[in-house]
Amino acid sequence: MGELTEMVAAWGVPVLIATAAMVCDICTGFGGAVKKGEVASGKMREGLWHKAGFYGLIILAALYEVAAAFMNLDVASAGIGVSLPELPAVGAVCVYVLGTEIVSVCENLIVINPALADAPFMRTLVTHDPGSADMTVAVEDFEECAVGAEGSE
């Protein structure tokens, strides 16, 4: 049980940092919406569901780490030579969340202060327009793409 306690304690800082980044994104996103006069509860709900998805991913990573630790204990006691790799999955997911939120906060800061768009590190960001149509890929002439299919040339 001590190993589980140590594992959970090790998750504290990464999860706290990821949470702080999410809160920062929410605050800067709300600030940008206020500035543009486009505060909409639907967009806020969508953003909160997005954050809930991040927490779901963190929980899934935590379940993996716990399962790997307990299964490896069982494998060791049974004398079987195969074990699950004990990966720092929670930390890896939190790094992903942090990276995603940093980009989002930068986009929000550009909305709040457009002069920031000229900063060298901000120029690399692609402007996201949530109002634009989604990019979809369609095959117009399906039969022409059926290379190797029966009856094709």
PyMOL commands that set and color helices and strands:
alter all, ss='L'
color gray80, all
select helices_A, chain A and resi 2-36+41-78+89-112+114-118+142-145
alter helices_A, ss='H'
color red, helices_A
deselect
rebuild
show_as cartoon
